[in-house]
């Protein structure tokens, strides 16, 4: 018996969450500089998506304004992956993935700053909880990597840039541009933005083991295309708040995988801080105004 519509969407969402939870593991196994991993990830994703992107652009071409916004979104997406992937080499998986999944919190804050819509008391309470949780993670993560506080800061920059990417993508798609056209162009722009960075930092482009490129390819195919596209599909059929909240399971999955594969045990303070932070994000998301399903919100990038 074929699964019902809702069951099928739920299975897709579950598979997407598993896929994005693998991102941090693939990045660690790639054992290459974060900027290089981010570049290879976006290049492979752009190439694989190219045929779909071309068809999407024929159906819903970008006008001048949509093109400018998509360019900006691609720049932010490149910044998101460059900072977050780099953070995984500096701090623990638990801290990095928890902090980067605060993107919905930043969406609420940016919407307040740029739309002038004051947040409710419950939203502010959620923000305070999340900030408190992040502070606890910072204290608990002091021994979690070679430069844990820098890694935590980069993960937060990755979350904020992902939020900007979300808001720009929402605007582009509400103007009538299809998700395939928007996402494909944004991925390509991110790849172009990342292209010169290894040279600027004196890093080689190709001098890495074949296994490194294998893990980078899997990063593009599984977390990027299966994970992100699965979340996109779920966003079209389920309550966006439900999907955004479900993505907060990613830190749990990534932490358990890091424990099983690398033996990386998060500190007690990191676990407590993560619980407080994620609780604050859930509170903020559920207290914010829910967008309509018909608006077809853009993807919520996690890993």
For each residue, the residues with C-beta under 8 A, 3 or more apart:
1:
2:
3: 7 8 11
4: 7 8
5: 8 9 237
6: 9 10 237
7: 3 4 10 11
8: 3 4 5 11 12
9: 5 6 12 13 233 234 237 238
10: 6 7 13 14 238
11: 3 7 8 14 15
12: 8 9 15 16 230 233 234
13: 9 10 16 17 230 231 234 238 243 246
14: 10 11 17 18
15: 11 12 18 19 226 230
16: 12 13 19 20 226 227 228 229 230 231 233 234
17: 13 14 20 21 227 246 247 249 250 253
18: 14 15 21 22 253
19: 15 16 22 23 222 223 226 227 230
20: 16 17 23 223 227 228 231 247 250 302 303
21: 17 18 24 25 249 250 252 253 254 257 303
22: 18 19 25 26 222 223 227 254 257 303
23: 19 20 26 27 219 222 223 227 254 302 303
24: 21 27 28 88 93 96 97 254 257 258 303
25: 21 22 28 29 93 254 257 258 261
26: 22 23 29 30 215 216 218 219 222 223
27: 23 24 30 34 37 85 88 215 219
28: 24 25 31 88 93 258 262
29: 25 26 211 215
30: 26 27 37 212 215 216 219
31: 28 208 209 212 215
32: 36 37 208 212 216
33: 36 37 86 89 198 201 203
34: 27 37 38 82 83 84 85 86 87 88 89
35: 38 39 82 85 86 194 197 198 201 203
36: 32 33 39 40 198 203 204 205 208
37: 27 30 32 33 34 40 41 85 216 219
38: 34 35 41 42 78 81 82 85 194
39: 35 36 42 43 191 194 195 197 198 205
40: 36 37 43 44 213 216 217 219 220
41: 37 38 44 45 81 85 216 219 220 224
42: 38 39 45 46 77 78 81 187 188 190 191 194 220 224
43: 39 40 46 47 191 220
44: 40 41 47 48 216 217 220 221 224
45: 41 42 48 49 187 191 220 224 225
46: 42 43 49 50 53 184 187 188 190 191
47: 43 44 50
48: 44 45 220 221 225
49: 45 46 52 53 180 183 184 187 225
50: 46 47 53 54 184
51: 54 55
52: 49 55 56 180 184
53: 46 49 50 56 57 180 181 183 184 185 187 188
54: 50 51 57 58 184
55: 51 52 58 59 180
56: 52 53 59 60 178 179 180 181 182 184
57: 53 54 60 61 62 181 184 185
58: 54 55 61
59: 55 56 178 181
60: 56 57 176 177 178 181
61: 57 58 181
62: 57 66 67 70 172 177 181 182 185
63: 66 67 175
64: 67 68
65: 68 69 175
66: 62 63 69 70 172 175 177 182
67: 62 63 64 70 71 185
68: 64 65 71 72
69: 65 66 72 73 168 171 172
70: 62 66 67 73 74 168 172 177 182 185 186 189
71: 67 68 74 75 189
72: 68 69 75 76 164 168
73: 69 70 76 77 164 165 168 169 172 182 186 189
74: 70 71 77 78 185 186 187 188 189 190 192 193
75: 71 72 78 79 189 190 193
76: 72 73 79 80 161 162 164 165 168
77: 42 73 74 80 81 161 162 165 186 187 189 190 301
78: 38 42 74 75 81 82 189 190 191 193 194
79: 75 76 82 83 157 158 161 193
80: 76 77 83 84 158 159 161 162 165 301
81: 38 41 42 77 78 84 85 158 190 194
82: 34 35 38 78 79 85 86 194 197
83: 34 79 80 86 87 154 155 157 158 161
84: 34 80 81 87 88 96 100 154 155 158 159 303
85: 27 34 35 37 38 41 81 82 88
86: 33 34 35 82 83 89 90 151 154
87: 34 83 84 90 91 96 99 100 150 151 152 153 154 155 158
88: 24 27 28 34 84 85 91 93 96 151
89: 33 34 86 145 146 151
90: 86 87 145 146 147 148 150 151 154
91: 87 88 95 96 141 144 145 147 148 149 150 151 152 155
92: 95 96 141 144 145 148 258 264 266 270
93: 24 25 28 88 96 97 254 255 257 258 262 264
94: 97 98 144 251 254 255 258 264 266 270 271 274
95: 91 92 98 99 137 140 141 144 148 151 152 155 266 270 274
96: 24 84 87 88 91 92 93 99 100 151 152 155
97: 24 93 94 100 101 155 250 251 254 255 303
98: 94 95 101 102 137 251 273 274 277 278
99: 87 95 96 102 134 137 152 155 156 158 159 277
100: 84 87 96 97 103 155 156 158 159 162 302 303
101: 97 98 159 247 248 250 251 278 281 302
102: 98 99 105 106 130 134 156 159 277 281
103: 100 106 107 159 160 162 163 166 300 301 302
104: 107 108 163 244 281 284 285 300
105: 102 108 109 126 127 130 159 163 280 281 284 285
106: 102 103 109 110 159 160 162 163 164
107: 103 104 110 111 163 166 167
108: 104 105 111 112 119 123 127 284 285 288
109: 105 106 112 113 119 127 163
110: 106 107 113 114 163 164 167
111: 107 108 114 115 117 167 288
112: 108 109 115 116 117 118 119
113: 109 110
114: 110 111 167
115: 111 112
116: 112
117: 111 112
118: 112
119: 108 109 112 123 124 127 288
120: 123 124 287
121: 124 125
122: 125 126 283 287
123: 108 119 120 126 127 284 287 288
124: 119 120 121 127 128
125: 121 122 128 129 283 287
126: 105 122 123 129 130 280 281 282 283 284 285 287
127: 105 108 109 119 123 124 130 131 280 284
128: 124 125 131 132 280
129: 125 126 132 133 276 277 279 280 283
130: 102 105 126 127 133 134 276 277 280 281 284
131: 127 128 134 135 280
132: 128 129 135 136 276 277 280
133: 129 130 136 137 273 274 275 276 277 278 279 280
134: 99 102 130 131 137 138 152 156 273 277
135: 131 132 138 139 273
136: 132 133 139 140 269 270 272 273 276 277
137: 95 98 99 133 134 140 141 152 269 270 273 274 277
138: 134 135 141 142 148 149 152 273
139: 135 136 142 269 273
140: 95 136 137 144 266 267 268 269 270 271 272 273
141: 91 92 95 137 138 144 145 148 149 151 152 267 269 270
142: 138 139 148 149
143: 148 267
144: 91 92 94 95 140 141 148 151 266 267 270
145: 89 90 91 92 141 148 151
146: 89 90
147: 90 91 150 151
148: 90 91 92 95 138 141 142 143 144 145 151 152
149: 91 138 141 142 152 153
150: 87 90 91 147 153 154
151: 86 87 88 89 90 91 95 96 141 144 145 147 148 154 155
152: 87 91 95 96 99 134 137 138 141 148 149 155 156
153: 87 149 150 156 157
154: 83 84 86 87 90 150 151 157 158
155: 83 84 87 91 95 96 97 99 100 151 152 158 159
156: 99 100 102 134 152 153 159 160
157: 79 83 153 154 160 161
158: 79 80 81 83 84 87 99 100 154 155 161 162
159: 80 84 99 100 101 102 103 105 106 155 156 162 163
160: 103 106 156 157 163 164
161: 76 77 79 80 83 157 158 164 165
162: 76 77 80 100 103 106 158 159 165 166 301
163: 103 104 105 106 107 109 110 159 160 166 167
164: 72 73 76 106 110 160 161 167 168
165: 73 76 77 80 161 162 168 169 186 298 301
166: 103 107 162 163 169 170 297 298 299 300 301
167: 107 110 111 114 163 164 170 171
168: 69 70 72 73 76 164 165 171 172
169: 73 165 166 172 173 182 183 186 298 299
170: 166 167 173 174 291 295 297 298
171: 69 167 168 174 175
172: 62 66 69 70 73 168 169 175 177 182 298
173: 169 170 176 177 178 179 182 296 297 298
174: 170 171 295 296
175: 63 65 66 171 172
176: 60 173
177: 60 62 66 70 172 173 181 182
178: 56 59 60 173 181 182
179: 56 173 182 183 232 296 298 299
180: 49 52 53 55 56 183 184
181: 53 56 57 59 60 61 62 177 178 184 185
182: 56 62 66 70 73 169 172 173 177 178 179 185 186 298
183: 49 53 169 179 180 186 187 228 229 232 298 299
184: 46 49 50 52 53 54 56 57 180 181 187 188
185: 53 57 62 67 70 74 181 182 188 189
186: 70 73 74 77 165 169 182 183 189 190
187: 42 45 46 49 53 74 77 183 184 190 191
188: 42 46 53 74 184 185 191 192
189: 70 71 73 74 75 77 78 185 186 192 193
190: 42 46 74 75 77 78 81 186 187 193 194
191: 39 42 43 45 46 78 187 188 194 195
192: 74 188 189 195
193: 74 75 78 79 189 190 197
194: 35 38 39 42 78 81 82 190 191 197
195: 39 191 192
196: 199 200
197: 35 39 82 193 194 200 201
198: 33 35 36 39 201 203 204 205
199: 196 202 203 205
200: 196 197
201: 33 35 197 198
202: 199
203: 33 35 36 198 199
204: 36 198 207 208
205: 36 39 198 199
206:
207: 204
208: 31 32 36 204 212 213
209: 31 212 213
210: 213 214
211: 29 214 215
212: 30 31 32 208 209 215 216
213: 40 208 209 210 216 217
214: 210 211 217 218
215: 26 27 29 30 31 211 212 218 219
216: 26 30 32 37 40 41 44 212 213 219 220
217: 40 44 213 214 220 221
218: 26 214 215 221 222
219: 23 26 27 30 37 40 41 215 216 222 223 224
220: 40 41 42 43 44 45 48 216 217 223 224 225
221: 44 48 217 218 224 225 226
222: 19 22 23 26 218 219 225 226 227
223: 19 20 22 23 26 219 220 226 227 228 303
224: 41 42 44 45 219 220 221 227 228
225: 45 48 49 220 221 222 228 229
226: 15 16 19 221 222 223 229 230
227: 16 17 19 20 22 23 222 223 224 230 231 302 303
228: 16 20 183 223 224 225 231 232 299 301
229: 16 183 225 226 232 233 299
230: 12 13 15 16 19 226 227 233 234
231: 13 16 20 227 228 234 235 243 247 299 300 302
232: 179 183 228 229 235 236 298 299
233: 9 12 16 229 230 236 237
234: 9 12 13 16 230 231 237 238 243 246
235: 231 232 238 240 243 296 297 298 299 300
236: 232 233 293 296
237: 5 6 9 233 234 293
238: 9 10 13 234 235 242 243 293
239: 242 243 290 293
240: 235 243 244 290 291 293 297
241: 244 245 285 286 288 290
242: 238 239 245 246
243: 13 231 234 235 238 239 240 246 247 300
244: 104 240 241 247 248 285 300
245: 241 242 248 282 285 286
246: 13 17 234 242 243 249
247: 17 20 101 231 243 244 250 300 302
248: 101 244 245 251 278 281 282
249: 17 21 246 252 253
250: 17 20 21 97 101 247 253 254 302 303
251: 94 97 98 101 248 254 255 274 278
252: 21 249 255 256
253: 17 18 21 249 250 256 257
254: 21 22 23 24 25 93 94 97 250 251 257 258 303
255: 93 94 97 251 252 258 259 266 274
256: 252 253 259 260
257: 21 22 24 25 93 253 254 260 261
258: 24 25 28 92 93 94 254 255 261 262 264
259: 255 256 262 263 264 265 266
260: 256 257
261: 25 257 258
262: 28 93 258 259
263: 259
264: 92 93 94 258 259
265: 259
266: 92 94 95 140 144 255 259 270 271 274
267: 140 141 143 144 270 271
268: 140 271 272
269: 136 137 139 140 141 272 273
270: 92 94 95 136 137 140 141 144 266 267 273 274
271: 94 140 266 267 268 274 275
272: 136 140 268 269 275 276
273: 98 133 134 135 136 137 138 139 140 269 270 276 277
274: 94 95 98 133 137 251 255 266 270 271 277 278
275: 133 271 272 278 279
276: 129 130 132 133 136 272 273 279 280
277: 98 99 102 129 130 132 133 134 136 137 273 274 280 281
278: 98 101 133 248 251 274 275 281 282
279: 129 133 275 276 282 283
280: 105 126 127 128 129 130 131 132 133 276 277 283 284
281: 101 102 104 105 126 130 248 277 278 284 285
282: 126 245 248 278 279 285 286
283: 122 125 126 129 279 280 286 287
284: 104 105 108 123 126 127 130 280 281 287 288
285: 104 105 108 126 241 244 245 281 282 288
286: 241 245 282 283
287: 120 122 123 125 126 283 284
288: 108 111 119 123 241 284 285
289:
290: 239 240 241
291: 170 240 295 297
292: 295
293: 236 237 238 239 240 296
294:
295: 170 174 291 292
296: 173 174 179 235 236 293
297: 166 170 173 235 240 291 300
298: 165 166 169 170 172 173 179 182 183 232 235
299: 166 169 179 183 228 229 231 232 235
300: 103 104 166 231 235 243 244 247 297
301: 77 80 103 162 165 166 228
302: 20 23 100 101 103 227 231 247 250
303: 20 21 22 23 24 84 97 100 223 227 250 254
